[in-house]
Amino acid sequence: MNGLLSDYDFDLPPDRIAQEPGPERDHSRLLVLHRRSGDREHRFFQEVAAYFEPGDVLVINDTRVVPVKLIGQKATGARVECLILNYPETDPAETWTSTCLLRGARRFNPGDRMTFGEDLAGEILPSLPNGHRVVRFHFRGSFQQLLESRGRVPLPPYIHRKGQTVEQERRDRERYQTVYAARPGAVAAPTAGLHFTDRLLSRLGDLGVITAPVTLHVGYGTFAPVKGEDPAAHRMHPETYRLPEETVRIIREQKRAGKRIWAVGTTSVRVLEYVAGRYGELTPSAGQCDLFIRPGFEFRVVDRLITNFHLPKTTLILLVAALAGRENILGSYREAIERGYRFYSYGDAMLII
């Protein structure tokens, strides 16, 4: 790769970081970048259908964000926040051990206990070298149902609110989730998909666009910083993925017919390109995806990308720069800032064509 991590830095005024979702999903703004010419258009997301053609494939990530943030207390009475990083694929019985992020109490020692209500408690085990803690949960009933009823949505660290109202919690449970979310397991939303509504998806279907799902359970590693100036030294946190047989069949057939493959979000891109790179072609599969896409990467599957605006000096901005070019991306970001676009998870959208 050519370039340093600092080549992907930019200044963003704090008031451009969206702290709340917009009034309507598909009313968000849409910056359209023509990557070959560098031309840019400014539209609204509900107009995105104008860029599709019959037979195009829209690849969505159907992961579902789970409310894995628990608020409880230690035996001392100190308030604690516990973010569970490993969601069980099947409902465990009586205990579940997970790596976690802990906040609140001044110190956490092995053997300390936390309670999150009468039927859910956590015991702190020795910590990991990366600073994450290991917690063994003890509970009665269904662990997954306890999280649904007791947990909170784990919003990204750049969303700062003074307190959290019941109304905000209710809205986050709805809006920090795509309308097509189906498979629980993510601790962060595939945010490009937040702009879609059932109405818009139906309109695309009427145009002859084929929607095909993949699954990538977004982990907290998506917020992990790239350390050092050489991005090639960075290692991605593995995330669980699934590429269904029907999605593979649809993409193969439509590509042979000369149709375009649209990826909704960087997570969908990574699933498709990881599998194509590993197996030489798209193959139905499931496992752990740790692909790091950065400038110089050769895309095998994806033709067009719907995405949000990303943090500077992250794996996400490197991915979009790999597809569209560094100058195109940074120029688009500067223009978006000047025009008052909203950034990051609850922000506006970008279309790369």
C-alpha positions in Angstrom: 0.0 0.0 0.0 1.2 3.5 -0.8 0.7 6.2 1.8 0.5 6.7 5.6 -2.4 6.6 8.0 -2.1 10.3 8.4 -2.9 10.7 4.7 -6.5 9.7 5.7 -7.0 12.4 8.4 -9.4 15.3 8.2 -10.9 17.9 10.5 -14.5 17.5 11.5 -16.4 20.1 13.6 -18.0 18.3 16.5 -21.4 19.6 15.6 -21.3 17.6 12.4 -21.4 14.3 14.3 -25.0 13.2 14.5 -26.1 12.5 18.0 -29.7 11.5 17.1 -31.3 9.9 14.1 -33.1 12.1 11.6 -36.9 12.4 11.6 -37.3 9.8 8.7 -34.8 7.1 7.6 -34.9 7.8 3.9 -35.0 11.6 4.2 -31.3 11.7 5.0 -29.0 13.5 2.5 -27.1 11.6 -0.1 -23.8 12.6 -1.6 -23.3 10.8 -4.9 -19.6 10.4 -6.0 -18.8 9.4 -9.6 -15.4 7.8 -8.8 -14.0 7.8 -12.4 -14.7 11.5 -13.1 -14.7 12.7 -9.5 -18.0 14.5 -10.1 -20.4 14.9 -7.1 -24.1 15.3 -6.8 -26.2 16.2 -3.8 -29.6 14.5 -3.4 -31.7 12.8 -0.8 -31.6 9.1 0.0 -35.2 8.5 -1.1 -34.0 9.4 -4.6 -31.4 6.6 -4.7 -33.6 4.4 -6.9 -32.8 6.7 -9.8 -29.3 5.1 -10.0 -30.5 1.5 -10.2 -31.3 -0.6 -13.3 -33.5 -3.7 -13.6 -31.5 -6.8 -12.6 -29.1 -5.0 -10.3 -28.4 -6.8 -7.1 -28.6 -5.0 -3.7 -26.6 -6.9 -1.1 -27.7 -6.2 2.5 -26.3 -7.2 5.8 -29.2 -8.8 7.8 -27.4 -8.8 11.2 -29.4 -7.6 14.1 -28.0 -5.5 16.9 -28.5 -7.0 20.3 -28.9 -4.8 23.5 -25.7 -6.1 25.2 -25.0 -3.0 27.4 -26.0 -3.8 31.0 -26.2 -1.3 33.9 -25.7 -2.8 37.3 -23.7 -2.5 40.5 -20.9 -4.1 42.4 -21.2 -5.4 46.0 -19.9 -2.0 47.1 -22.9 -0.3 45.5 -20.7 1.3 42.8 -22.5 1.7 39.4 -21.0 -0.3 36.6 -21.6 -0.5 32.8 -20.8 -3.8 31.1 -20.7 -4.2 27.4 -20.8 -7.9 26.3 -18.7 -8.5 23.3 -19.5 -12.1 22.6 -23.2 -12.8 21.9 -24.2 -16.5 22.1 -25.4 -18.1 18.9 -27.7 -20.4 20.9 -29.3 -19.6 24.3 -26.9 -20.9 27.0 -28.0 -22.6 30.2 -27.2 -21.1 33.6 -23.8 -19.6 32.7 -22.2 -17.7 29.8 -18.6 -16.4 29.7 -17.7 -13.4 27.5 -15.1 -10.8 27.0 -16.5 -7.5 28.1 -15.8 -3.8 28.4 -16.4 -2.5 31.9 -16.8 1.1 33.1 -17.9 2.8 36.2 -16.2 1.4 39.2 -12.7 2.5 40.0 -11.2 -1.0 40.1 -12.3 -4.5 39.0 -10.5 -7.5 40.5 -10.9 -11.2 39.7 -13.6 -12.6 41.9 -15.6 -9.3 42.1 -19.3 -9.8 41.5 -21.8 -7.5 39.7 -25.6 -7.8 39.8 -28.0 -6.7 37.0 -31.2 -7.6 38.8 -32.2 -10.6 40.9 -31.8 -13.2 38.2 -28.6 -12.0 36.4 -25.1 -11.6 38.0 -21.6 -11.5 36.7 -18.3 -12.7 38.2 -15.1 -11.0 37.0 -12.3 -13.4 35.8 -8.7 -12.5 35.1 -8.3 -9.9 32.4 -6.9 -10.4 28.9 -3.7 -8.8 27.6 -5.6 -6.3 25.5 -7.3 -4.9 28.5 -10.7 -6.5 27.9 -12.2 -8.2 31.0 -13.7 -11.7 31.1 -17.0 -12.1 32.9 -18.8 -15.3 33.7 -22.6 -14.6 33.9 -24.9 -16.5 36.1 -28.6 -16.3 35.4 -32.0 -17.9 35.7 -34.1 -18.4 32.6 -33.2 -17.3 29.1 -29.9 -15.3 28.8 -30.9 -13.9 25.4 -34.3 -12.8 26.7 -32.7 -11.3 29.8 -30.6 -9.2 27.5 -33.6 -8.1 25.4 -35.5 -7.0 28.5 -32.6 -5.7 30.6 -30.0 -4.6 28.2 -29.5 -1.3 26.3 -28.5 -0.6 22.8 -24.7 -0.2 22.7 -24.3 3.1 20.8 -21.0 4.1 19.3 -18.5 5.9 21.5 -18.8 9.2 19.6 -22.4 9.6 20.5 -22.4 11.7 23.7 -25.6 12.4 25.6 -26.1 13.9 29.0 -28.2 11.1 30.5 -30.5 8.8 28.5 -34.2 9.4 28.5 -36.7 6.6 28.1 -37.8 8.1 24.8 -34.2 8.1 23.5 -33.8 4.5 24.6 -37.0 3.5 22.8 -36.0 5.4 19.7 -32.5 3.9 19.6 -33.9 0.4 19.8 -35.9 1.1 16.6 -33.6 3.4 14.7 -30.2 1.8 15.5 -31.4 -1.2 13.6 -32.1 -1.8 9.9 -35.7 -2.6 8.9 -34.5 -5.9 7.5 -32.5 -7.0 10.6 -33.0 -10.7 11.1 -30.1 -12.5 12.7 -29.1 -11.4 16.2 -25.4 -11.0 17.0 -24.0 -7.5 16.3 -22.9 -5.0 18.9 -22.9 -2.2 16.3 -25.3 -1.5 13.4 -24.3 -1.8 9.7 -25.2 1.8 9.5 -25.5 2.3 5.8 -28.6 0.2 5.9 -30.3 2.5 8.4 -31.5 4.7 5.6 -33.6 2.1 3.9 -37.4 1.8 4.6 -39.8 -0.9 3.6 -41.3 1.5 1.2 -38.0 2.2 -0.6 -37.1 -1.5 -0.7 -40.5 -2.2 -2.3 -39.9 0.5 -4.9 -36.5 -1.0 -5.8 -38.2 -4.4 -6.1 -40.8 -2.9 -8.5 -37.9 -1.6 -10.6 -36.5 -5.1 -10.9 -33.7 -4.8 -8.4 -33.0 -8.1 -6.6 -32.2 -7.9 -2.8 -29.9 -10.6 -1.5 -28.7 -10.9 2.1 -25.4 -11.7 3.7 -24.6 -11.7 7.5 -21.7 -10.1 9.2 -22.1 -9.7 13.0 -20.4 -6.3 13.5 -18.1 -6.4 16.5 -16.7 -3.7 18.7 -13.5 -4.1 16.8 -15.1 -1.9 14.1 -14.2 1.1 16.4 -10.7 -0.1 17.1 -8.1 2.5 16.0 -5.4 1.7 13.5 -2.2 2.1 15.5 1.0 3.4 13.9 1.5 5.1 10.6 1.7 2.0 8.5 -1.8 0.6 7.9 -0.4 -2.7 6.6 0.7 -3.6 10.1 -3.0 -3.5 11.4 -4.8 -6.7 12.0 -8.6 -6.8 11.8 -10.7 -8.2 14.6 -12.4 -11.3 13.2 -16.2 -11.1 12.8 -18.7 -13.9 12.2 -20.1 -14.0 8.7 -22.5 -16.1 6.6 -22.9 -16.1 2.8 -26.0 -18.0 1.8 -26.2 -20.3 -1.2 -29.1 -18.3 -2.7 -27.2 -15.0 -2.5 -24.2 -16.6 -4.3 -26.5 -18.0 -7.1 -28.1 -14.6 -7.6 -24.8 -12.7 -7.8 -23.3 -15.2 -10.2 -26.3 -15.1 -12.5 -26.7 -11.4 -12.5 -23.0 -10.7 -13.0 -22.9 -13.0 -16.0 -25.9 -11.0 -17.4 -23.8 -7.8 -17.0 -25.7 -6.4 -14.0 -24.2 -4.4 -11.2 -23.6 -5.6 -7.6 -24.5 -3.0 -5.0 -23.2 -3.4 -1.5 -25.0 -1.7 1.3 -22.2 -0.8 3.8 -18.6 -1.8 4.3 -19.7 -5.0 6.1 -21.4 -6.4 3.0 -18.3 -5.5 0.9 -16.0 -7.3 3.3 -18.1 -10.5 3.3 -18.3 -10.7 -0.5 -14.6 -9.8 -1.2 -13.3 -12.0 1.6 -15.1 -15.1 0.3 -14.1 -14.3 -3.3 -10.5 -13.8 -2.4 -10.3 -16.9 -0.2 -12.0 -19.3 -2.5 -11.2 -17.7 -5.9 -14.9 -17.2 -6.5 -18.1 -16.7 -4.5 -18.9 -19.8 -2.5 -21.6 -20.5 0.0 -19.8 -20.4 3.3 -19.7 -19.3 7.0 -16.9 -18.5 9.4 -14.7 -15.7 10.5 -14.0 -12.7 8.3 -10.8 -10.6 9.0 -10.3 -9.0 5.6 -8.7 -5.5 5.8 -9.4 -3.6 2.5 -7.2 -0.7 1.9 -5.9 1.3 -1.2 -4.4 -1.1 -3.7 -7.0 -3.8 -3.1 -8.5 -5.3 -6.3 -12.3 -5.7 -6.0 -13.7 -8.9 -7.5 -17.4 -8.6 -6.8 -18.6 -5.1 -5.7 -19.4 -2.5 -8.4 -21.2 0.2 -6.3 -21.3 1.0 -2.6 -23.8 2.7 -0.4 -22.1 3.9 2.8 -22.0 6.5 5.6 -19.3 9.1 6.3 -16.5 7.5 8.4 -14.1 8.5 11.1 -10.6 9.7 10.0 -7.7 7.3 10.1 -9.9 4.2 10.4 -10.2 0.9 8.5 -13.5 2.2 7.2 -12.2 5.3 5.4 -9.3 3.2 4.0 -11.9 0.8 2.5 -13.9 3.5 0.8 -10.7 5.1 -0.4 -9.7 1.7 -1.9 -12.8 1.8 -4.0 -13.0 5.5 -4.9 -9.5 6.9 -4.5 -8.1 9.0 -1.6 -8.5 12.4 -3.3 -12.1 11.6 -4.3 -13.0 10.6 -0.7 -11.3 13.4 1.1 -12.6 16.0 -1.4 -16.1 14.6 -1.0 -15.8 14.7 2.8 -14.6 18.4 2.7 -17.6 19.3 0.5 -20.0 17.4 2.8 -18.6 19.3 5.8 -19.0 22.6 4.0 -22.6 21.8 3.1 -23.6 20.7 6.6 -23.9 16.9 6.1 -24.3 14.8 9.3 -21.5 12.3 9.9 -21.1 8.8 11.3 -23.7 6.3 12.4 -26.8 8.4 12.6 -25.6 10.7 9.8 -26.2 11.1 6.1 -25.2 8.7 3.3 -22.8 8.5 0.4 -23.2 6.6 -2.9 -20.0 5.6 -4.7 -20.7 4.7 -8.4 
